[in-house]
Amino acid sequence: MSETRSAHKIQTVLGVIEPEELGITLPHEHFLIDQTLGGVYFVEPESLSERALAYQPVSLENLSWVRYHTKDSLDNQILDNVELAIKEAMLFKLEGGRTIVDQTNRGIGRDARALARISRATGLHVVMGSGYYADSPATRDHIASIGDEALAGEIVNDFTFGVMDTGIRAGIIGELGCSWPLSPNEAKGLRAGAMAQTLTGAALTVHPGRNDGAPLEILDVLKAADADLSRVVINHMDRCGYSLETRLSLLEAGCFIEYDLFGFEGYYPARVALAEGKLPDMPNDLGRIKEIADLIDRGYLSQILLSHDIGMKVMLVAYGGWGYAHLLRQVAPLMRIYGITDDQIHALMVENPRRLLTIH
């Protein structure tokens, strides 16, 4: 593989831009995604009445049930409406937003042409992810069948030539899907991502398992693969409820950490959390803000990212959710009340994403 990079630029689905053009950025969202992954996250409920609800389209009539059974509703886990994505994204733009990173990658429904269409229709910059959800039924056999270098080459091709035959190029590696403990496929995906990072100069983001040891296990694999940890993001600090000790270990290693479920208030399905050795606790927005303020006080302002990880229907405004504009509409004012300054908010939402997304 030959080295390829667009140094000191940011790669969007419509071409390269200067870092100064990025503006207010959501570094971890999904416009289109299929979270069912062929059945990995969707589990049919045992009771007959809930089984019927599980196969209904999300509507006002069943919304109360879906909100507390987010992984048991098949329709809730699929975002496939481009026109709705455009409308929802415009709410972010109208609040002053400028860029959204779509981290849907291979195995969970990435659609490069649709992302370009969303970017053109909204005027937003859209950055597309690369790499694999390594144990998705759509990709796991392929990943198991090839070596690390070949897998890295496929990621590099997304940056060099574009996704498949679209010519539309990725701008970030990730989110690389991992669980606890790491499977052989997931470890291979991380090693390939580190190799591709070296060749492309792009940042790398990881979806970790919930167990407190999961991000440290990931870190060990990335270190051994010579990843640039200052260009690595460990996602889902709030979804996973990591201890302060673990969060500080990641920050001291030089990584970015991401609080990316703003709007998801205090609930996570117990079955999903307990399966990976974690209690189903999740902070509300105020809890997130307090943790972030503490980390800022400890000197880690430049390593924190904020987003929503919109990936289910109940998160969209059209279905009674908070949507892509929630950080700007609701969270930023609350941050100011709790002592986070405008300059610090600018660092969190503009400067840190700009540094992350600029190709090195």
C-alpha positions as CSV (number, residue, x, y, z in Angstrom):
1,M,0.0,0.0,0.0
2,S,1.2,3.5,-0.8
3,E,0.8,6.4,1.5
4,T,-2.1,8.8,0.7
5,R,-3.3,11.9,2.4
6,S,-4.7,15.4,1.8
7,A,-2.5,17.1,4.3
8,H,-3.9,20.0,6.3
9,K,-7.3,19.7,4.8
10,I,-10.6,18.1,5.8
11,Q,-12.2,15.6,3.5
12,T,-16.0,15.9,3.2
13,V,-18.4,14.0,0.9
14,L,-18.4,16.9,-1.5
15,G,-14.6,17.4,-1.5
16,V,-11.8,18.9,0.6
17,I,-12.3,22.0,2.7
18,E,-10.0,24.2,4.7
19,P,-10.1,23.6,8.5
20,E,-11.4,27.1,9.1
21,E,-14.6,26.3,7.2
22,L,-15.6,23.5,9.6
23,G,-17.5,25.7,12.1
24,I,-19.7,24.2,14.9
25,T,-19.4,20.4,14.5
26,L,-21.1,17.3,15.7
27,P,-18.3,14.6,15.5
28,H,-20.5,11.6,16.0
29,E,-23.9,11.2,14.3
30,H,-25.8,8.9,11.9
31,F,-28.1,10.1,9.2
32,L,-28.8,6.6,7.8
33,I,-28.1,3.4,9.7
34,D,-29.3,-0.1,10.3
35,Q,-28.6,-0.9,13.9
36,T,-30.2,-4.3,13.7
37,L,-27.0,-5.7,12.1
38,G,-28.9,-8.7,10.8
39,G,-30.3,-9.4,14.3
40,V,-27.4,-8.7,16.6
41,Y,-29.1,-5.9,18.5
42,F,-32.7,-6.7,17.8
43,V,-34.0,-9.4,20.1
44,E,-37.6,-10.5,19.7
45,P,-39.5,-10.1,23.0
46,E,-40.7,-13.2,24.7
47,S,-44.2,-12.1,25.6
48,L,-46.8,-12.1,22.9
49,S,-48.1,-8.6,23.4
50,E,-44.6,-7.1,23.3
51,R,-43.7,-9.3,20.3
52,A,-46.5,-7.6,18.4
53,L,-45.2,-4.2,19.4
54,A,-41.7,-5.1,18.4
55,Y,-42.7,-5.3,14.7
56,Q,-44.9,-2.2,14.5
57,P,-43.6,1.0,12.9
58,V,-42.8,3.6,15.5
59,S,-45.8,5.8,16.0
60,L,-47.5,8.0,18.6
61,E,-49.5,5.1,19.7
62,N,-46.5,2.9,20.7
63,L,-43.9,5.6,21.4
64,S,-44.2,5.2,25.1
65,W,-43.3,1.5,24.9
66,V,-40.5,2.1,22.3
67,R,-38.7,4.7,24.4
68,Y,-38.1,2.1,27.1
69,H,-37.6,-0.8,24.7
70,T,-35.3,0.9,22.2
71,K,-33.5,-2.3,21.2
72,D,-36.7,-4.4,21.1
73,S,-38.3,-2.3,18.4
74,L,-37.1,-3.3,14.9
75,D,-38.3,-0.2,13.2
76,N,-36.7,2.1,15.8
77,Q,-33.3,0.9,15.0
78,I,-33.4,1.7,11.3
79,L,-33.0,5.2,9.8
80,D,-33.5,5.0,6.0
81,N,-35.4,8.1,5.1
82,V,-33.1,10.7,3.2
83,E,-35.8,13.4,3.1
84,L,-36.4,13.1,6.8
85,A,-32.6,13.2,7.5
86,I,-32.5,16.5,5.5
87,K,-35.2,18.0,7.5
88,E,-33.7,17.0,10.8
89,A,-30.2,18.2,9.8
90,M,-31.6,21.6,8.9
91,L,-32.6,22.1,12.5
92,F,-28.9,22.0,13.4
93,K,-28.0,24.4,10.6
94,L,-30.7,26.9,11.7
95,E,-29.1,27.0,15.1
96,G,-25.7,27.9,13.6
97,G,-24.3,24.4,13.0
98,R,-22.0,23.8,10.1
99,T,-20.6,20.2,10.0
100,I,-21.8,16.7,10.9
101,V,-19.7,13.6,10.9
102,D,-21.6,10.5,9.9
103,Q,-19.9,7.5,11.5
104,T,-22.0,4.8,9.8
105,N,-19.5,2.5,8.2
106,R,-19.4,-0.9,6.5
107,G,-21.8,-3.4,8.0
108,I,-24.4,-1.0,9.4
109,G,-25.7,0.6,6.2
110,R,-23.3,3.3,5.0
111,D,-24.7,5.1,1.9
112,A,-22.2,7.5,0.4
113,R,-24.5,8.9,-2.3
114,A,-27.2,9.6,0.2
115,L,-24.7,11.5,2.4
116,A,-23.7,13.6,-0.6
117,R,-27.4,14.4,-1.3
118,I,-27.9,15.4,2.4
119,S,-24.9,17.7,2.2
120,R,-26.1,19.4,-1.0
121,A,-29.6,19.8,0.2
122,T,-28.7,21.3,3.6
123,G,-25.5,23.2,2.8
124,L,-23.8,21.4,5.7
125,H,-20.4,19.8,5.5
126,V,-20.7,16.1,6.0
127,V,-17.7,13.9,6.8
128,M,-18.1,10.1,6.2
129,G,-16.6,7.3,8.2
130,S,-14.7,4.2,7.0
131,G,-13.7,0.9,8.5
132,Y,-15.9,-1.9,9.8
133,Y,-18.4,-3.0,12.4
134,A,-16.2,-6.1,12.4
135,D,-18.7,-8.6,13.8
136,S,-21.7,-7.5,11.8
137,P,-23.3,-10.4,10.0
138,A,-22.8,-8.5,6.8
139,T,-19.0,-8.2,7.2
140,R,-17.7,-10.8,9.7
141,D,-17.0,-13.6,7.3
142,H,-15.1,-11.3,4.9
143,I,-13.0,-9.8,7.8
144,A,-12.2,-13.3,9.1
145,S,-11.0,-14.3,5.6
146,I,-8.4,-11.6,4.9
147,G,-5.3,-10.3,6.6
148,D,-4.7,-7.1,8.5
149,E,-2.9,-5.4,5.6
150,A,-5.6,-6.3,3.1
151,L,-8.2,-4.9,5.4
152,A,-6.3,-1.7,5.9
153,G,-6.0,-1.4,2.1
154,E,-9.8,-1.4,1.8
155,I,-10.0,1.4,4.3
156,V,-7.3,3.4,2.5
157,N,-9.2,2.9,-0.8
158,D,-12.2,4.8,0.8
159,F,-9.9,7.8,1.2
160,T,-8.0,7.5,-2.0
161,F,-10.6,6.5,-4.6
162,G,-13.9,6.7,-2.7
163,V,-16.5,4.3,-1.5
164,M,-17.1,1.6,-4.1
165,D,-17.9,3.2,-7.4
166,T,-19.1,6.6,-6.1
167,G,-15.9,8.5,-6.0
168,I,-17.1,9.9,-2.6
169,R,-14.3,9.8,-0.1
170,A,-14.2,9.1,3.6
171,G,-12.8,11.6,6.0
172,I,-12.4,9.6,9.2
173,I,-11.7,6.0,10.2
174,G,-14.6,4.7,12.3
175,E,-16.5,4.1,14.2
176,L,-14.7,0.8,14.6
177,G,-17.2,-1.4,16.4
178,C,-15.9,-3.3,19.4
179,S,-17.5,-5.3,22.3
180,W,-16.3,-6.8,25.5
181,P,-14.1,-8.8,25.4
182,L,-12.7,-8.0,22.0
183,S,-13.3,-10.7,19.4
184,P,-10.5,-11.7,16.9
185,N,-12.4,-9.8,14.1
186,E,-12.6,-6.7,16.3
187,A,-8.9,-6.8,17.2
188,K,-8.1,-7.2,13.5
189,G,-10.3,-4.2,12.7
190,L,-8.4,-2.1,15.2
191,R,-5.0,-3.1,13.8
192,A,-6.1,-2.4,10.3
193,G,-7.5,0.9,11.4
194,A,-4.2,1.9,12.9
195,M,-2.4,0.9,9.8
196,A,-4.8,2.9,7.6
197,Q,-4.4,5.8,10.0
198,T,-0.7,5.9,9.3
199,L,-1.3,5.8,5.5
200,T,-4.1,8.4,5.3
201,G,-3.3,10.8,8.2
202,A,-6.9,10.5,9.3
203,A,-8.3,10.3,12.8
204,L,-9.6,7.0,14.2
205,T,-12.7,6.5,16.4
206,V,-13.8,3.5,18.3
207,H,-17.1,2.2,19.6
208,P,-16.0,0.4,22.8
209,G,-17.7,-2.3,24.9
210,R,-19.3,-1.2,28.2
211,N,-17.1,-3.0,30.6
212,D,-14.7,-0.6,32.4
213,G,-11.8,-2.6,31.0
214,A,-13.0,-2.4,27.4
215,P,-11.3,0.9,26.4
216,L,-8.0,-0.1,28.0
217,E,-8.0,-3.4,26.1
218,I,-8.6,-1.4,22.9
219,L,-5.8,1.0,23.8
220,D,-3.4,-1.9,24.2
221,V,-4.2,-3.2,20.7
222,L,-3.8,0.3,19.2
223,K,-0.5,0.9,21.0
224,A,0.9,-2.4,19.7
225,A,-0.2,-1.5,16.2
226,D,1.6,1.9,16.5
227,A,-1.5,4.0,16.3
228,D,-1.2,7.7,16.9
229,L,-3.2,7.9,20.1
230,S,-3.5,11.7,19.9
231,R,-5.6,11.0,16.8
232,V,-7.8,8.4,18.5
233,V,-11.3,8.9,19.9
234,I,-12.9,6.6,22.4
235,N,-16.6,7.1,22.0
236,H,-19.5,6.8,24.4
237,M,-18.2,7.9,27.7
238,D,-21.7,8.4,28.9
239,R,-23.3,5.3,27.3
240,C,-20.7,3.1,29.0
241,G,-20.5,4.9,32.3
242,Y,-16.7,4.5,32.7
243,S,-15.1,5.2,36.0
244,L,-13.1,8.4,36.5
245,E,-9.9,6.2,36.7
246,T,-10.6,4.8,33.3
247,R,-11.5,8.1,31.8
248,L,-8.3,9.7,33.1
249,S,-6.2,6.7,31.8
250,L,-7.5,7.4,28.3
251,L,-6.8,11.2,28.6
252,E,-3.4,10.6,30.0
253,A,-2.6,8.3,27.0
254,G,-3.4,11.3,24.8
255,C,-6.8,10.1,23.4
256,F,-9.8,12.2,22.8
257,I,-12.9,11.0,24.8
258,E,-16.4,11.7,23.5
259,Y,-19.6,12.4,25.4
260,D,-21.9,11.6,22.5
261,L,-25.4,10.7,23.8
262,F,-26.5,14.1,24.8
263,G,-30.3,14.0,25.0
264,F,-30.5,10.4,26.0
265,E,-31.7,11.0,29.6
266,G,-30.8,8.5,32.3
267,Y,-32.0,5.2,30.7
268,Y,-30.4,2.3,28.8
269,P,-31.8,-1.2,28.2
270,A,-30.6,-3.4,31.1
271,R,-30.3,-6.5,28.9
272,V,-27.8,-4.8,26.6
273,A,-25.7,-3.3,29.3
274,L,-25.6,-6.4,31.6
275,A,-24.4,-8.6,28.7
276,E,-21.1,-6.7,28.7
277,G,-20.6,-6.6,32.5
278,K,-22.0,-3.1,33.2
279,L,-24.9,-1.9,35.2
280,P,-27.5,-0.1,33.0
281,D,-26.7,3.4,34.3
282,M,-26.5,6.5,32.1
283,P,-26.2,10.1,33.2
284,N,-28.6,12.8,32.1
285,D,-27.4,15.9,30.4
286,L,-26.6,17.6,33.7
287,G,-24.6,14.6,34.8
288,R,-22.6,14.8,31.5
289,I,-22.0,18.5,32.0
290,K,-20.7,18.0,35.5
291,E,-18.3,15.3,34.4
292,I,-17.1,17.4,31.6
293,A,-16.6,20.5,33.8
294,D,-14.6,18.3,36.2
295,L,-12.3,17.1,33.4
296,I,-11.9,20.7,32.1
297,D,-10.8,21.7,35.6
298,R,-8.3,18.9,35.5
299,G,-6.8,20.4,32.3
300,Y,-8.3,18.2,29.6
301,L,-10.4,20.7,27.7
302,S,-8.6,20.0,24.4
303,Q,-9.4,16.3,24.4
304,I,-13.2,16.3,24.9
305,L,-15.8,16.0,22.1
306,L,-19.6,16.4,22.3
307,S,-22.3,14.9,20.1
308,H,-25.6,13.0,20.2
309,D,-25.0,9.7,18.3
310,I,-28.5,10.0,16.7
311,G,-29.1,6.5,15.4
312,M,-32.7,5.6,16.3
313,K,-36.1,7.0,15.4
314,V,-36.9,8.0,19.0
315,M,-34.0,10.4,18.9
316,L,-35.4,12.4,16.0
317,V,-37.6,15.5,16.5
318,A,-40.1,14.0,14.1
319,Y,-40.7,11.2,16.6
320,G,-40.7,13.3,19.7
321,G,-36.9,13.2,20.3
322,W,-34.2,15.8,20.8
323,G,-32.6,15.8,17.4
324,Y,-29.3,17.2,16.0
325,A,-29.8,20.7,17.4
326,H,-30.1,19.7,21.0
327,L,-26.6,20.6,22.0
328,L,-27.0,24.1,20.7
329,R,-30.6,24.6,21.8
330,Q,-30.5,23.1,25.3
331,V,-27.1,21.9,26.4
332,A,-24.9,25.0,25.7
333,P,-27.1,27.3,27.8
334,L,-27.0,24.8,30.6
335,M,-23.2,24.5,30.4
336,R,-23.0,28.3,30.9
337,I,-25.1,28.1,34.0
338,Y,-22.7,25.5,35.4
339,G,-19.6,27.6,34.7
340,I,-18.4,26.4,31.4
341,T,-17.4,29.5,29.5
342,D,-18.2,30.5,25.9
343,D,-14.5,30.1,25.0
344,Q,-14.6,26.6,26.4
345,I,-17.8,25.7,24.6
346,H,-16.1,27.0,21.4
347,A,-13.1,24.7,22.0
348,L,-15.4,21.7,22.6
349,M,-17.6,22.3,19.5
350,V,-15.3,24.0,17.0
351,E,-11.6,23.8,17.9
352,N,-11.4,20.2,19.0
353,P,-13.3,18.7,16.1
354,R,-11.3,20.9,13.7
355,R,-8.1,19.5,15.1
356,L,-9.4,16.0,15.0
357,L,-10.7,16.1,11.4
358,T,-7.8,17.8,9.8
359,I,-5.7,15.3,7.8
360,H,-2.1,15.1,9.0
